Amino acid sequence: MPDHYQLIQQCIDRAVTAEQARGRFRRSLHDTLPSLHRSIHLPQRDAPLHITCFVIRYIQAIPSWLKRLDELCHAGGLNFVPVRELILHSFSEIPERQPHEHGLGSILDEAYLAHRTMEEINDALHPICGTPLLPMDPMVANLVVRELLGEALACQLDSLADVLLHRFEPTELDPKRLVSMILHKQRYDDAPGEWPDFARHMQIDLRAPSLPHHMDLSH
């Protein structure tokens, strides 16, 4: 039986290698960055490089994070197969015949779908388990990637993540299964940095647009 997450890792490795060789994604950002929402604050020096490094880290986290969630759901008796299969299928659809064409841009929508799905499932299970299964806080990272993808595509992927969540249906857990899942979670001794806030580490954050000084805020 193939290692599903190894297949995803291989796909990611090809994309990163292609970017390191050609830098196509980084070059494309010179046209993309000026149109990003003004609330996204980037380092002033070589912003395309910072965004490229951020995207690489964002994508590279997927196999280990997804596998961790898969194992925890299995311990809880929850059917993770539909989630795993759809995300695996989305990565496997990326063409391999011309590896030089396979870069970060061609894999970013698959990465966003995976992260948004993990975020939704983690949020859904949090009140049931009393604790997040994955110690992740991907909100800022997902919002930045959403801007890179564009609103139309991001909305389609959000809808697909919602469909996956409903198919997953983590509404009830058998008490014994719940205990099993929580105990399984406690076996992990997460090393510092295993669950990074990619955006913050790359000095990327969200800031409320400053209001003009002449505006009357008394009303």
Protein Blocks (a to p, Z undefined) as FASTA:
>chain_A
ZZfklmmmmmmmmmmmmmmmnommmmmmmmmmmmpcfklccdfbhkllmmmmmmmmmmmm
mmmmmmmmmmmmmmnopafklmmmmmmmmmmmpcfklmmlmcfklmmmmmmmmmmmmmmm
mmmmmmmnopafblcdfklmmmmmmmmnopklmmmmmmmmmmmmmmnopmbccfklmmmm
mmmmmmpccdehklccfklmnopacddddddfkbcckZZ
